[in-house]
Amino acid sequence: MIYTVTLNPALDRTITVEKLVQDDTTRIISETLYAGGKGIDVSRVIRELGGQSVALGLVGGYDGLHLEGLLINAGVMTDFTKISGETRTNIILKEKNTSNQFVISAAGPQVSPTEIGQLYHNVLQLQTMDYLVLSGSLPRGVTPNVYGQLILAGRKKGAFVVLDTDGQALKESINYQPTLIKPNQFELSRLVGSDLVREEDILIACEKVHGLGIEYVLVSRGKEGIILSTEDSKIKAVAPPVKVDSTVGAGDSVVAGFVQAHSKGKELTECVRMACAAGTATAKTPGTELCHFPEVEEILQQIEITHL
């Protein structure tokens, strides 16, 4: 079974207006609510691609119940740990006339040590764990140490552990040797402490990460595609040019595409191809909407694969 962990989930409220006008009333054209958070996005995309996973994480209050209900209605299995605080709501505001998009991200609730302990205990009690995907930012009251502990828990169960986070959380957690990390080009630059502009620079940085005991490095590069680096192979996948509507969730879709294909025993080339197609299809959707399988399937046939 694939498990995803989202420590700081959110209700993503996407609002579309014609144009923001200062000191005047702005009318809403459309409004949608999505269950958000990086691990939750991974679970949603895995479901869309025909797979199944269980979404774990911390939810609380009325908005937490709303988020859970949205996932249940979408066919995503959940096993959340309940907390006393209220699940956050993010605002994604989009101007129809200009296509400008503004993302207002809430900090999230304060989480107690008891609540983190309960989540950790729940993870330890899981039986068959094939994949453990750890994604996203940390809520208040939670330190990067929690990712390290969860990585160790996954490794003890023999799981393929994926880590997709940034900054200090990534720097500290990488020492616990997850199986795969999924930075974008800028996150990888921050991790190794140097600007990565050329493809050759990225590959050198990946080698440094392999030296820390990380088996797979999956680097997303926007329109330049993605690169999967292992000690034995370097694979680049590039999608055809598309009209990008919103990049929100594209990186999570890359993770979902890779994990879903890998869980089916596909060769690495096909895993990278699916990852690239899922990420590209999500970039074509508005706001925090994620990819749809027919679009992924169409793009899949057009992915260009290069062995570096």
N, C-alpha and C positions, 0 to 999 in steps of 0.2 A: 504494500500500500504506500502511496505517496502522501506525506503530511507536509503542510505548509504552516509556518508560524508567523503571525503578524502581531507584534507587541503593541503597536500604536495604530490600530485600525481607525477608519473614519467613514462617516457618511459624506460622500462627495456630491455636493449640490451644484449642478451646472445650470447657469442662468444665461440666456441669450437675449441681448437687447440690440436695438438698431445702432445706437451710438450713445456713449456716455456724454452728458451735457452738464457742465458745471452749474450749480445753483438752480437747476430746473428738474422737473419730474422726468424720470426715465422709466418708460414702460417695459415690462418683461414680455418678450415674444414667446419664449418657451422655457420650461424648467423641468429638469429631471433629477432623480436621486439614484445614486449607485452605491453599492457596498464597496468601499475603497480601502486601500492599504496594499503594500506591495505583495505580500504573501497571498492576500485575498485575490488580487489580480491574477496571480499565478494559478490559483485554484479555479477561478472563473474561466481562464483560457484553456486549461487542461480539460475542463468539462466541455467547452465549445469544440475542442479537437477530438472529442469522443472518449476521453479518459475519465478517470475518477480520482479524487483526492479527498482528504479531510482537512478542513481549515481549522487551525488552532489559533489561540491568541487570547487577548484580554478585552472584554466588552463589559459595558455597564450602563445602567439607566434605560430610559425609554428609547434613546437613539441606538443603544446597543441592541435592544430587542428588534428595533426596526431593521438594523443592518443584518442581523441574523435571519430575520424573516425574508429579506430580499434574496439572501443566498439560498435559503431553503426553496423558495419559489423558483429559483434558477437551477435547481437540481444539484447544488453543491452541498456535500455533507459537511457538517460543522460539529465541533466539540470544544466550544469556547469555555474559558475560565471566567467566571463572573467577578467583577470588581465593584467597589462602592461608588467610584466616580462615574461621570457621564462620558460616554464615547463622544469624541470630538466630531465637529462638522466642518469640512473645508468648503470654501466657496470658489468655484471656477466661473469667472465672468467673461463672456465673449461678446465682442462687438460684431454684429453681422456685416455692417458696412465696410469695416476696415480689416476684419479677420483678426484683430488684436485679441489676445487672450491674457487675462489676469488671474493668477492663482493665489488665493489667500488661504494660507495653511495654518490651522489652529495647532496649539502646542500639545493639547491632549491632557488627560486627567493625571492627577498625582496617584502613583501606584505604590502601595505599601509593600514592605518586605514579605508580609504574610501572603499577599496575593501573588507575588513572584514565586514564593516557595510552593504555593498550590499549583501554579502552572508547571513548574519544574517537576513536581511530583506526578502530575498528570502525564507528562511526557515519558517519564520513567516507567509508567504503568502500561504504556502502549505495547502491544504484542508484536505483530508483524510489521516492521518498518523497513521498507526498501529504499525510500528516499525521504530526506528531511530537508526542506527548503526554508531557510531563515532569511527574512527580508525586511528591509525598511529601517526607519528611524526608531529611536527609543523614547518612550514617554517619560514624563518627569518622575523622579524617584528610582529610575532604573539605570544602572551603569553598564558599560560595554562588557563587563564581566559575565553578564547573563548569556551572551552569545557564546562565549568560550565554554561555559558549562553545558549549554545545549548541544554544541558541536561534539563535546566529549560523550554526552548521552547518546547521540546518534551513532557515533563511531563504535561505542560499546555494543550497540544493537546490530552492527554490521551494515548500517545504512550508507547510501551515497549522499553525502552532506553538501548542500549548496548554500553558499553565503553571498548575499547581495546587499551590501550596505556600504557606507562611505565614512570618510574621516577617521576620527579616533577609534570608532567602533570597529572599522575594518582593520586598522593598524594593530589593535590589541588582539582581535579575535583570530587573525590569520595565524598566530603562533600556535593555535590549537589544531591546525592542519585540517580544515574542511577539505572535502574532495575537490570541489570546484568553487571558484569565485567568479563573479560576473560584474566587473567594473566597466564603466564606459571609459573612453579614452582619457577624460579629464580626471576621473577617479583613480585610474591607474597611475597617472602622472603624479597625483598627490601622494599615492602610496609609496612610490619609489623615489620621490623627491626631485624629479626633473621633468621638464616639458617634453612631451612625446608628440612630435610633429610628423616625422616620417614613419613609414611602415616598419622600416628596419629598427627604429628606436623602440617601437612597441614590442617587437619580437625579442629584443635584448632585455626589455623590462620583464617580459613574461618568463625569460630564462632565470632572472633573479628570483621571481616568485616561485618557480619550480624548485629552486635551491632551498626554499623554506619548507619543502615537503608538500606543496600543493600540486596535485596531479593534473588538474585542468584549469586553464585560464580562458574565459570566454569574454572577449572584449567587444563591446558594441561601439560603432563609430558613425551613427547617423546614416546619411546617404552613402557613406563609404563602405557600408556593410558591417559584417562582424568577422572576427578572427578567433578561431579556436586554436589554442596552443597546448600541446602536451610535450613531454620530453622526446617523443618519437615522431610527432607530426605537427604540421602547421597548416591549417585549412582556412581559406578565406571564402566568404559567401557574400555576393553583392546582388541586390534586387534591381529590377528595372526601375527607371525613374517614375515616381508617383507624385500626385498632388498631396502634400502633407497638410492635414487639417489640425491635428493635435498630436504631439509626441508623448502625452501623458499615458503611461502604461505600456509604452513600446518596449522598454527594457524588461519589464516583467513578462511580457509576451514572449520575448526571446528566451527567457529562462523556462517558461512553460513549454514552448515548442521543443526545446532541447530535451527537457526531462521526459516529456510525453513520448518522444521518439526513442530516447534511450531506454525507457522502461519497457518498450516493445521489442528490444533487442536489435534495433537498427544500427547499421554501421555509422561511424562518427561523421562521415560525409553527409549522410542523410539526416543525422541529428542536427548538424549545422544548417543544412538546407531548410529544415522545418523551422528552426529557430529564427532564421532570417525572414522567412515568409510570414510567420506569425507577427514578428515585430513590425514588418512593413505594412501588413494589413491593418494593424492597430493604428499606425500613424495616419492612415487615411480616414479614420473615424473621428467624429467631433467630440470635444470635451474629454470626459473620462470614459467614454464608451470604448469597448475593447473589440478585438477582431471577430469576424464571422467566418465560419468554416469555408463556405463557398469562395469567399475572397482569398482566403489562405491557400486553398487548393489551386486557384487560378494562378496566383503569384508563384506558387511552388514550382511550377513547370518552367518558370522564366528565371530562376535563380542561377547565377553564374558561379561555379565553383572553381577555385584555383588552389593547387597544392603548392605552398611556398617552400 
